[in-house]
């Protein structure tokens, strides 16, 4: 049986431990916040070359946006 999971390197990516990694390239931003549909807002971490990311508990189907 094959898996249809792809790792594009950005967006929401479910992890094997059940968490979700959110990753966005925003080189002109100094800060980004991830807002989930349940009202949680979390600052994202600047990593390298304009990328921001955060790993949190957000099951498949969770609404989210970047601010």
URZI-V366481 format. One record per residue. RES is the residue in one small letter. PHI is phi in whole degrees, 0 to 359 (none if undefined). Layout:
res: (RES	RES)
phi: (PHI	PHI)
This chain:
res: (x	x	x	x	x	x	x	x	x	x	x	x	x	x	x	x	x	x	x	x	x	x	x	x	x	x	x	x	x	x	x	x	x	x	x	x	x	x	x	x	x	x	x	x	x	x	x	x	x	x	x	x	x	x	x	x	x	x	x	x	x	x	x	x	x	x	x)
phi: (none	256	256	259	283	236	246	276	89	213	84	266	229	295	256	299	276	96	279	232	263	252	218	216	266	215	296	269	266	260	205	223	236	264	246	262	300	274	100	291	230	228	293	271	262	289	251	217	52	88	272	234	205	204	244	209	279	206	295	308	95	294	284	206	207	257	228)
